[in-house]
């Protein structure tokens, strides 16, 4: 597996793409090119979502 910082940089570049179709194509291409890194990438992305504070509802 490559350096985790390189993987995270690549994922951040893909996530910055505004057009959904292009973003999807890049994700598919990235996964096909680096299949052994997909579990690590998912772990990183899911872990990042868990770090967000819960949204407050005004009820």
N, C-alpha and C positions, 0 to 999 in steps of 0.2 A: 504494500500500500504506500502511496505517496505521502508526503508531508501533509498533516491535517490543515495547516494554514493555506497551502495551495488549493486544497479541496474546497475549503471555506471561501476563499477568494473567488474561485470559479463559480460556486453556487451563488454568491452575492452578485456577481456580474450577470448571471442568468436571471436572478430575481429582479434586477433593475430594469429589465426589458419591459417596455410598456405594452406592446402588442401581444395579446394572449396567445395567438396562433404561433407567432415566432418563438415566444417563451416556451410553449409546449414542445415545439420541434427541437429547440435547444436542449430541453430536459431529456427528451427521448434519445437524442444523439449522445448526450453526456452519459446517460445510463448504459447505452450500448457500447460506448467506448471504454467505460470504467465499471464493468459489472461487479467487480469485487469491492468497489468503494460505495456501492448503493446503500448497504446497511449502515455504514458509518454516516453517510449523508443524511439518511432518514433520522438517525439518532440525533444528529446535530440539529436538524430542523425541528424535530419534535421537542427537543430539550429547550430550544430557544423559545418556543411557544409557551412552555411551562414557566418560564422566567417572567412573563408579562404579568403585571398586577391585574387582579380581577377588575372588570369594569363595574362601576357603581351605577345602579339604577335609582332613579329618583321616583320612588313609589310611596 
